[in-house]
Amino acid sequence: MTCYDRRDVGLLLLRLGTGGVLAAHGTQKLFGWFGGGGIEGTGQYMESVGYAPGRQSALAAGLAEAGGGTLLALGLATPAAGAAAAGSMAGATALHKPNGFFAQEGGYEYAATLGLATAGLAVTGPGRLSLDHAFGHVFDRGWMVPTALGVTAAVTAVVIGARNRRVRRAKEGEQEALFEE
């Protein structure tokens, strides 16, 4: 008989809560559920804020959030799931950073919190109340943690860097009127 300790229960609660929120958030992007824009609406929004091409950006973010969130809730492929979700939240954090920290002002508080929670789960692991544990951790090996986080960090840096360059170029192209009419 296996005795689960409070760490296992705590990780289960953290995975279910964080994974559930991310899965719902991702389905807004992918399917338009829960008042979301779906791929088309989210793609148009992503394009408007510098993530181009918009449709592919919406698909990538939606899959990272819905897929990563679902896998985290299940405790399956935890390093990859946590890293993918953290990467998506890093992109959202970069988008909201100009608005400051607090969410009520449009800031990055929410995205950063989800990103840190998912990265923490990727590092810590899912606990014994998980599919990873039930399957003998075949999708949760020690080497997978730095690999998943490293690859995700590199890809995320490229995507955010390209977005920031697009936004900067768009701002430089705008000119204020010399004289008001």
MDAnalysis code that builds the backbone (N, CA, C; Angstrom):
import MDAnalysis as mda
import numpy as np

u = mda.Universe.empty(543, n_residues=181, atom_resindex=np.repeat(np.arange(181), 3), trajectory=True)
u.add_TopologyAttr("name", ["N", "CA", "C"] * 181)
u.add_TopologyAttr("resid", np.arange(1, 182))
u.add_TopologyAttr("resname", ["MET", "THR", "CYS", "TYR", "ASP", "ARG", "ARG", "ASP", "VAL", "GLY", "LEU", "LEU", "LEU", "LEU", "ARG", "LEU", "GLY", "THR", "GLY", "GLY", "VAL", "LEU", "ALA", "ALA", "HIS", "GLY", "THR", "GLN", "LYS", "LEU", "PHE", "GLY", "TRP", "PHE", "GLY", "GLY", "GLY", "GLY", "ILE", "GLU", "GLY", "THR", "GLY", "GLN", "TYR", "MET", "GLU", "SER", "VAL", "GLY", "TYR", "ALA", "PRO", "GLY", "ARG", "GLN", "SER", "ALA", "LEU", "ALA", "ALA", "GLY", "LEU", "ALA", "GLU", "ALA", "GLY", "GLY", "GLY", "THR", "LEU", "LEU", "ALA", "LEU", "GLY", "LEU", "ALA", "THR", "PRO", "ALA", "ALA", "GLY", "ALA", "ALA", "ALA", "ALA", "GLY", "SER", "MET", "ALA", "GLY", "ALA", "THR", "ALA", "LEU", "HIS", "LYS", "PRO", "ASN", "GLY", "PHE", "PHE", "ALA", "GLN", "GLU", "GLY", "GLY", "TYR", "GLU", "TYR", "ALA", "ALA", "THR", "LEU", "GLY", "LEU", "ALA", "THR", "ALA", "GLY", "LEU", "ALA", "VAL", "THR", "GLY", "PRO", "GLY", "ARG", "LEU", "SER", "LEU", "ASP", "HIS", "ALA", "PHE", "GLY", "HIS", "VAL", "PHE", "ASP", "ARG", "GLY", "TRP", "MET", "VAL", "PRO", "THR", "ALA", "LEU", "GLY", "VAL", "THR", "ALA", "ALA", "VAL", "THR", "ALA", "VAL", "VAL", "ILE", "GLY", "ALA", "ARG", "ASN", "ARG", "ARG", "VAL", "ARG", "ARG", "ALA", "LYS", "GLU", "GLY", "GLU", "GLN", "GLU", "ALA", "LEU", "PHE", "GLU", "GLU"])
u.atoms.positions = np.array([
    [0.834, -1.167, 0.000],
    [0.000, 0.000, 0.000],
    [0.890, 1.245, 0.000],
    [0.549, 2.204, -0.870],
    [1.314, 3.432, -0.977],
    [0.687, 4.499, -0.100],
    [1.535, 5.182, 0.627],
    [1.060, 6.281, 1.472],
    [1.494, 7.592, 0.821],
    [0.525, 8.400, 0.471],
    [0.827, 9.685, -0.134],
    [1.019, 10.714, 0.964],
    [2.019, 11.568, 0.772],
    [2.250, 12.597, 1.780],
    [1.674, 13.935, 1.314],
    [1.808, 14.930, 2.149],
    [1.194, 16.217, 1.828],
    [1.857, 16.886, 0.632],
    [3.116, 16.569, 0.350],
    [3.769, 17.080, -0.863],
    [3.055, 16.573, -2.098],
    [2.722, 15.295, -2.124],
    [2.007, 14.722, -3.268],
    [0.634, 15.361, -3.445],
    [-0.061, 15.564, -2.352],
    [-1.388, 16.184, -2.410],
    [-1.265, 17.646, -2.837],
    [-0.277, 18.343, -2.315],
    [-0.051, 19.739, -2.688],
    [0.276, 19.886, -4.171],
    [1.146, 19.018, -4.681],
    [1.477, 19.056, -6.105],
    [0.258, 18.728, -6.969],
    [-0.556, 17.775, -6.511],
    [-1.784, 17.452, -7.242],
    [-2.690, 18.678, -7.318],
    [-2.890, 19.357, -6.203],
    [-3.743, 20.547, -6.194],
    [-3.172, 21.650, -7.088],
    [-1.875, 21.867, -7.007],
    [-1.237, 22.887, -7.835],
    [-1.354, 22.533, -9.317],
    [-1.128, 21.264, -9.650],
    [-1.239, 20.832, -11.051],
    [-2.665, 20.963, -11.565],
    [-3.641, 20.527, -10.767],
    [-5.039, 20.596, -11.199],
    [-5.490, 22.046, -11.379],
    [-5.159, 22.890, -10.425],
    [-5.571, 24.292, -10.514],
    [-4.891, 25.027, -11.650],
    [-3.583, 24.968, -11.698],
    [-2.825, 25.679, -12.725],
    [-3.101, 25.086, -14.103],
    [-3.084, 23.766, -14.185],
    [-3.353, 23.108, -15.461],
    [-4.755, 23.374, -15.966],
    [-5.726, 23.360, -15.053],
    [-7.108, 23.629, -15.448],
    [-7.298, 25.035, -15.979],
    [-6.701, 26.011, -15.307],
    [-6.794, 27.404, -15.758],
    [-6.150, 27.554, -17.139],
    [-4.977, 26.976, -17.313],
    [-4.289, 27.078, -18.600],
    [-5.039, 26.358, -19.713],
    [-5.584, 25.194, -19.408],
    [-6.345, 24.456, -20.418],
    [-7.550, 25.280, -20.879],
    [-8.267, 25.873, -19.946],
    [-9.415, 26.715, -20.301],
    [-8.957, 27.920, -21.125],
    [-7.867, 28.534, -20.710],
    [-7.321, 29.706, -21.405],
    [-6.937, 29.337, -22.846],
    [-6.320, 28.187, -23.008],
    [-5.921, 27.741, -24.345],
    [-7.097, 27.405, -25.242],
    [-8.171, 26.844, -24.664],
    [-9.336, 26.518, -25.491],
    [-10.058, 27.778, -25.958],
    [-9.894, 28.874, -25.237],
    [-10.422, 30.145, -25.740],
    [-9.757, 30.492, -27.068],
    [-8.447, 30.299, -27.131],
    [-7.695, 30.605, -28.346],
    [-7.990, 29.601, -29.459],
    [-8.034, 28.334, -29.120],
    [-8.184, 27.294, -30.140],
    [-9.604, 27.158, -30.669],
    [-10.587, 27.172, -29.780],
    [-11.958, 26.837, -30.156],
    [-12.968, 27.953, -29.921],
    [-12.545, 29.049, -29.311],
    [-13.475, 30.123, -29.008],
    [-14.359, 29.818, -27.805],
    [-14.021, 28.797, -27.031],
    [-14.808, 28.447, -25.849],
    [-14.640, 29.526, -24.781],
    [-15.573, 29.568, -23.861],
    [-15.517, 30.460, -22.701],
    [-15.341, 31.928, -23.112],
    [-15.956, 32.293, -24.221],
    [-15.900, 33.680, -24.669],
    [-14.634, 34.056, -25.416],
    [-13.839, 33.097, -25.802],
    [-12.599, 33.388, -26.512],
    [-12.818, 33.686, -27.981],
    [-11.761, 34.076, -28.648],
    [-11.844, 34.475, -30.049],
    [-11.633, 33.362, -31.048],
    [-11.280, 32.151, -30.571],
    [-10.958, 31.080, -31.506],
    [-9.679, 31.421, -32.262],
    [-9.313, 30.546, -33.182],
    [-8.075, 30.748, -33.941],
    [-8.131, 32.034, -34.753],
    [-9.245, 32.289, -35.433],
    [-9.332, 33.476, -36.285],
    [-9.253, 34.774, -35.477],
    [-10.107, 34.898, -34.478],
    [-10.114, 36.120, -33.673],
    [-8.826, 36.318, -32.907],
    [-8.322, 35.241, -32.328],
    [-7.067, 35.338, -31.582],
    [-5.914, 35.630, -32.532],
    [-5.959, 35.033, -33.716],
    [-4.919, 35.288, -34.715],
    [-4.871, 36.747, -35.129],
    [-6.037, 37.345, -35.320],
    [-6.092, 38.767, -35.668],
    [-5.530, 39.616, -34.531],
    [-5.895, 39.246, -33.314],
    [-5.369, 39.988, -32.160],
    [-3.854, 39.829, -32.071],
    [-3.376, 38.607, -32.214],
    [-1.930, 38.361, -32.114],
    [-1.177, 39.174, -33.158],
    [-1.707, 39.218, -34.350],
    [-1.079, 40.003, -35.421],
    [-1.056, 41.490, -35.039],
    [-2.150, 41.972, -34.450],
    [-2.248, 43.394, -34.107],
    [-1.271, 43.817, -33.012],
    [-0.827, 42.865, -32.191],
    [0.112, 43.203, -31.113],
    [1.546, 42.769, -31.429],
    [1.776, 42.367, -32.686],
    [3.138, 42.093, -33.127],
    [3.542, 40.638, -33.206],
    [2.687, 39.723, -32.795],
    [3.015, 38.302, -32.937],
    [2.539, 37.847, -34.315],
    [3.493, 37.725, -35.233],
    [3.160, 37.398, -36.617],
    [3.933, 36.149, -37.055],
    [3.320, 35.351, -37.907],
    [1.957, 35.458, -38.400],
    [0.952, 35.142, -37.288],
    [-0.127, 35.885, -37.279],
    [-1.096, 35.826, -36.188],
    [-1.749, 34.477, -35.988],
    [-2.185, 33.854, -37.075],
    [-2.874, 32.565, -36.956],
    [-1.955, 31.495, -36.362],
    [-0.725, 31.435, -36.837],
    [0.233, 30.458, -36.317],
    [0.601, 30.774, -34.872],
    [0.686, 32.046, -34.554],
    [0.971, 32.437, -33.168],
    [-0.163, 32.029, -32.247],
    [-1.401, 32.220, -32.705],
    [-2.568, 31.820, -31.906],
    [-2.594, 30.303, -31.727],
    [-2.282, 29.576, -32.786],
    [-2.264, 28.112, -32.701],
    [-1.179, 27.645, -31.734],
    [0.010, 28.214, -31.833],
    [1.110, 27.812, -30.940],
    [0.778, 28.127, -29.484],
    [0.273, 29.327, -29.227],
    [-0.078, 29.703, -27.849],
    [-1.219, 28.836, -27.330],
    [-2.225, 28.615, -28.154],
    [-3.364, 27.784, -27.741],
    [-2.959, 26.358, -27.426],
    [-2.104, 25.775, -28.269],
    [-1.644, 24.400, -28.022],
    [-0.760, 24.322, -26.781],
    [0.111, 25.304, -26.594],
    [0.978, 25.308, -25.410],
    [0.153, 25.423, -24.139],
    [-0.893, 26.258, -24.186],
    [-1.719, 26.464, -22.998],
    [-2.698, 25.311, -22.776],
    [-3.469, 24.961, -23.796],
    [-4.462, 23.884, -23.638],
    [-3.779, 22.534, -23.465],
    [-2.793, 22.268, -24.313],
    [-2.078, 20.995, -24.222],
    [-1.221, 20.905, -22.979],
    [-0.429, 21.958, -22.741],
    [0.418, 21.971, -21.556],
    [-0.392, 21.932, -20.276],
    [-1.487, 22.681, -20.249],
    [-2.349, 22.693, -19.061],
    [-2.988, 21.343, -18.794],
    [-3.475, 20.699, -19.846],
    [-4.096, 19.377, -19.693],
    [-3.074, 18.356, -19.200],
    [-1.895, 18.372, -19.822],
    [-0.846, 17.438, -19.396],
    [-0.393, 17.707, -17.966],
    [-0.292, 18.976, -17.581],
    [0.072, 19.290, -16.198],
    [-0.989, 18.776, -15.230],
    [-2.255, 18.997, -15.544],
    [-3.323, 18.529, -14.658],
    [-3.256, 17.017, -14.485],
    [-2.937, 16.319, -15.561],
    [-2.823, 14.859, -15.500],
    [-1.508, 14.402, -14.879],
    [-0.529, 15.279, -14.851],
    [0.799, 14.890, -14.374],
    [1.487, 13.984, -15.374],
    [1.392, 14.326, -16.643],
    [1.975, 13.519, -17.719],
    [2.931, 14.388, -18.532],
    [4.142, 13.882, -18.763],
    [5.174, 14.625, -19.500],
    [5.375, 15.996, -18.857],
    [5.483, 15.996, -17.560],
    [5.504, 17.224, -16.777],
    [6.597, 18.209, -17.190],
    [7.836, 17.781, -17.462],
    [8.842, 18.775, -17.865],
    [8.464, 19.499, -19.156],
    [8.035, 18.769, -20.166],
    [7.664, 19.382, -21.443],
    [6.403, 20.222, -21.308],
    [5.415, 19.714, -20.580],
    [4.155, 20.436, -20.396],
    [4.383, 21.751, -19.658],
    [5.139, 21.692, -18.570],
    [5.421, 22.900, -17.798],
    [6.237, 23.900, -18.587],
    [7.221, 23.415, -19.338],
    [8.058, 24.311, -20.133],
    [7.250, 24.977, -21.241],
    [6.415, 24.223, -21.931],
    [5.605, 24.796, -23.013],
    [4.667, 25.874, -22.479],
    [4.010, 25.575, -21.385],
    [3.092, 26.556, -20.792],
    [3.852, 27.786, -20.297],
    [5.010, 27.577, -19.703],
    [5.819, 28.704, -19.224],
    [6.265, 29.583, -20.384],
    [6.616, 28.973, -21.504],
    [7.004, 29.747, -22.686],
    [5.872, 30.618, -23.190],
    [4.679, 30.052, -23.239],
    [3.514, 30.824, -23.674],
    [3.245, 31.981, -22.721],
    [3.388, 31.732, -21.429],
    [3.150, 32.786, -20.448],
    [4.245, 33.851, -20.487],
    [5.458, 33.467, -20.886],
    [6.518, 34.467, -21.063],
    [6.152, 35.414, -22.201],
    [5.566, 34.867, -23.263],
    [5.102, 35.710, -24.366],
    [4.001, 36.657, -23.921],
    [3.078, 36.161, -23.106],
    [2.005, 37.013, -22.589],
    [2.562, 38.068, -21.636],
    [3.546, 37.702, -20.846],
    [4.176, 38.651, -19.931],
    [4.832, 39.785, -20.711],
    [5.534, 39.441, -21.785],
    [6.182, 40.462, -22.612],
    [5.149, 41.414, -23.211],
    [4.026, 40.878, -23.605],
    [2.961, 41.693, -24.189],
    [2.401, 42.695, -23.171],
    [2.189, 42.234, -21.944],
    [1.547, 43.062, -20.921],
    [2.528, 43.912, -20.107],
    [3.818, 43.714, -20.279],
    [4.828, 44.425, -19.488],
    [4.706, 45.949, -19.539],
    [4.428, 46.548, -20.694],
    [4.311, 48.016, -20.713],
    [3.202, 48.568, -19.818],
    [2.250, 47.723, -19.439],
    [1.142, 48.170, -18.596],
    [1.447, 48.072, -17.106],
    [2.658, 47.692, -16.758],
    [3.020, 47.553, -15.354],
    [2.731, 46.151, -14.834],
    [2.839, 45.992, -13.543],
    [2.722, 44.670, -12.930],
    [1.278, 44.210, -12.734],
    [0.429, 45.045, -12.173],
    [-0.876, 44.583, -11.711],
    [-1.866, 44.340, -12.839],
    [-2.594, 43.227, -12.726],
    [-3.533, 42.805, -13.757],
    [-4.660, 43.810, -13.961],
    [-5.112, 44.474, -12.910],
    [-6.228, 45.405, -13.068],
    [-5.872, 46.584, -13.970],
    [-4.588, 46.814, -14.154],
    [-4.122, 47.867, -15.062],
    [-3.688, 47.283, -16.405],
    [-3.995, 45.994, -16.639],
    [-3.578, 45.341, -17.877],
    [-2.161, 44.817, -17.820],
    [-1.620, 44.706, -16.617],
    [-0.232, 44.295, -16.428],
    [-0.003, 42.799, -16.525],
    [1.199, 42.403, -16.224],
    [1.656, 41.036, -16.444],
    [1.556, 40.124, -15.216],
    [0.938, 40.561, -14.163],
    [0.839, 39.807, -12.914],
    [0.306, 38.380, -13.145],
    [-0.813, 38.258, -13.841],
    [-1.477, 36.962, -14.071],
    [-0.599, 36.032, -14.902],
    [-0.107, 36.537, -16.024],
    [0.721, 35.705, -16.901],
    [2.008, 35.267, -16.212],
    [2.637, 36.181, -15.479],
    [3.878, 35.834, -14.781],
    [3.640, 34.785, -13.708],
    [2.527, 34.903, -12.994],
    [2.215, 33.920, -11.947],
    [2.004, 32.536, -12.546],
    [1.228, 32.462, -13.620],
    [1.026, 31.161, -14.273],
    [2.334, 30.614, -14.831],
    [3.145, 31.484, -15.415],
    [4.427, 31.043, -15.962],
    [5.367, 30.512, -14.897],
    [5.441, 31.206, -13.765],
    [6.303, 30.736, -12.681],
    [5.791, 29.423, -12.087],
    [4.478, 29.292, -11.960],
    [3.908, 28.052, -11.424],
    [4.201, 26.878, -12.352],
    [4.053, 27.081, -13.663],
    [4.287, 25.977, -14.596],
    [5.771, 25.621, -14.688],
    [6.633, 26.634, -14.652],
    [8.072, 26.353, -14.646],
    [8.459, 25.613, -13.370],
    [7.884, 26.026, -12.248],
    [8.143, 25.340, -10.980],
    [7.705, 23.885, -11.012],
    [6.554, 23.624, -11.622],
    [6.086, 22.241, -11.739],
    [6.997, 21.423, -12.660],
    [7.490, 22.053, -13.731],
    [8.414, 21.354, -14.626],
    [9.671, 20.923, -13.872],
    [10.157, 21.784, -13.001],
    [11.373, 21.494, -12.239],
    [11.099, 20.503, -11.111],
    [10.045, 20.728, -10.357],
    [9.739, 19.917, -9.181],
    [9.265, 18.521, -9.536],
    [8.489, 18.423, -10.596],
    [7.892, 17.149, -10.983],
    [6.455, 17.068, -10.481],
    [5.740, 16.042, -10.914],
    [4.304, 15.970, -10.660],
    [3.902, 15.361, -9.325],
    [4.817, 14.722, -8.634],
    [4.442, 13.996, -7.417],
    [3.941, 12.594, -7.753],
    [3.615, 11.844, -6.711],
    [3.220, 10.440, -6.913],
    [1.779, 10.279, -7.373],
    [0.959, 11.305, -7.215],
    [-0.435, 11.233, -7.665],
    [-0.521, 11.769, -9.094],
    [0.138, 11.062, -10.008],
    [0.250, 11.537, -11.386],
    [0.367, 10.359, -12.348],
    [0.089, 10.649, -13.621],
    [0.294, 9.630, -14.649],
    [1.779, 9.378, -14.879],
    [2.605, 10.405, -14.747],
    [4.051, 10.189, -14.875],
    [4.513, 9.121, -13.890],
    [4.074, 9.224, -12.646],
    [4.452, 8.232, -11.638],
    [3.876, 6.856, -11.989],
    [2.612, 6.827, -12.409],
    [1.969, 5.545, -12.749],
    [2.675, 4.849, -13.909],
    [3.229, 5.632, -14.859],
    [3.913, 5.059, -16.023],
    [5.415, 4.908, -15.813],
    [5.865, 5.019, -14.582],
    [7.281, 4.818, -14.288],
    [8.169, 5.961, -14.746],
    [7.621, 7.149, -14.885],
    [8.360, 8.361, -15.251],
    [9.077, 8.255, -16.595],
    [8.483, 7.529, -17.547],
    [9.109, 7.437, -18.877],
    [9.095, 8.775, -19.606],
    [8.149, 9.659, -19.271],
    [8.077, 10.986, -19.887],
    [8.515, 12.078, -18.902],
    [9.213, 11.674, -17.857],
    [9.613, 12.600, -16.800],
    [10.988, 12.205, -16.268],
    [11.957, 12.149, -17.147],
    [13.325, 11.819, -16.759],
    [14.072, 13.087, -16.350],
    [15.094, 12.933, -15.549],
    [15.855, 14.084, -15.069],
    [16.431, 14.939, -16.183],
    [16.934, 14.331, -17.242],
    [17.527, 15.092, -18.335],
    [16.496, 15.891, -19.121],
    [15.224, 15.507, -19.000],
    [14.176, 16.190, -19.755],
    [13.890, 17.591, -19.217],
    [14.142, 17.806, -17.946],
    [13.852, 19.112, -17.337],
    [14.718, 20.208, -17.965],
    [16.061, 20.112, -17.905],
    [16.853, 21.190, -18.513],
    [16.684, 21.247, -20.028],
    [16.462, 20.107, -20.670],
    [16.270, 20.109, -22.120],
    [14.994, 20.861, -22.488],
    [13.889, 20.523, -21.841],
    [12.604, 21.163, -22.148],
    [12.652, 22.656, -21.836],
    [13.178, 23.008, -20.680],
    [13.246, 24.420, -20.311],
    [14.223, 25.185, -21.200],
    [15.349, 24.571, -21.548],
    [16.335, 25.231, -22.405],
    [15.821, 25.472, -23.814],
    [15.212, 24.449, -24.409],
    [14.662, 24.606, -25.761],
    [13.539, 25.640, -25.759],
    [12.671, 25.555, -24.772],
    [11.569, 26.515, -24.684],
    [12.082, 27.930, -24.482],
    [13.080, 28.107, -23.638],
    [13.643, 29.441, -23.409],
    [14.241, 30.004, -24.692],
    [14.946, 29.178, -25.443],
    [15.554, 29.651, -26.690],
    [14.488, 30.056, -27.711],
    [13.493, 29.207, -27.910],
    [12.432, 29.515, -28.867],
    [11.652, 30.755, -28.416],
    [11.346, 30.827, -27.136],
    [10.597, 31.963, -26.604],
    [11.382, 33.264, -26.785],
    [12.668, 33.226, -26.553],
    [13.495, 34.430, -26.731],
    [13.470, 34.895, -28.182],
    [13.524, 33.972, -29.122],
    [13.477, 34.331, -30.542],
    [12.119, 34.943, -30.887],
    [11.036, 34.306, -30.436],
    [9.690, 34.787, -30.755],
    [9.440, 36.166, -30.140],
    [9.779, 36.332, -28.865],
    [9.561, 37.624, -28.203],
    [10.470, 38.693, -28.824],
    [11.696, 38.332, -29.139],
    [12.607, 39.287, -29.777],
    [12.075, 39.757, -31.120],
    [11.561, 38.832, -31.933],
    [10.989, 39.204, -33.231],
    [9.767, 40.091, -33.042],
    [8.936, 39.779, -32.074],
    [7.750, 40.599, -31.786],
    [8.158, 42.001, -31.354],
    [9.135, 42.097, -30.474],
    [9.581, 43.398, -29.996],
    [10.154, 44.245, -31.136],
    [10.876, 43.617, -32.068],
    [11.400, 44.348, -33.226],
    [10.258, 44.860, -34.100],
    [9.230, 44.021, -34.318],
    [8.075, 44.459, -35.115],
    [7.377, 45.652, -34.462],
    [7.168, 45.569, -33.162],
    [6.491, 46.652, -32.441],
    [7.334, 47.930, -32.495],
    [8.627, 47.802, -32.307],
    [9.522, 48.968, -32.341],
    [9.510, 49.613, -33.726],
    [9.580, 48.788, -34.782],
    [9.543, 49.325, -36.146],
    [8.222, 50.028, -36.425],
    [7.132, 49.466, -35.952],
    [5.817, 50.086, -36.165],
    [5.740, 51.435, -35.459],
    [6.296, 51.519, -34.247],
    [6.291, 52.793, -33.510],
    [7.184, 53.826, -34.190],
    [8.322, 53.387, -34.704],
    [9.226, 54.313, -35.384],
    [8.604, 54.838, -36.663],
    [7.739, 54.063, -37.274],
    [7.063, 54.474, -38.499],
    [5.970, 55.490, -38.246],
    [5.478, 55.546, -37.023],
    [4.444, 56.514, -36.680],
    [5.104, 57.859, -36.397],
    [4.500, 58.896, -36.893],
    [5.025, 60.238, -36.619],
    [3.888, 61.082, -36.095],
    [4.232, 61.907, -35.155],
    [3.226, 62.834, -34.630],
    [3.111, 64.017, -35.577],
    [1.924, 64.581, -35.634],
    [1.719, 65.761, -36.478],
    [2.520, 66.932, -35.923],
    [3.128, 67.687, -36.824],
    [3.897, 68.849, -36.393],
    [2.989, 69.962, -35.899],
    [1.854, 70.106, -36.547],
    [0.917, 71.155, -36.187],
    [-0.476, 70.544, -36.011],
    [-1.153, 70.972, -35.018],
    [-2.521, 70.489, -34.825],
    [-3.453, 71.346, -35.645],
    [-4.465, 70.729, -36.181],
    [-5.427, 71.476, -36.998],
    [-6.518, 72.070, -36.176],
])
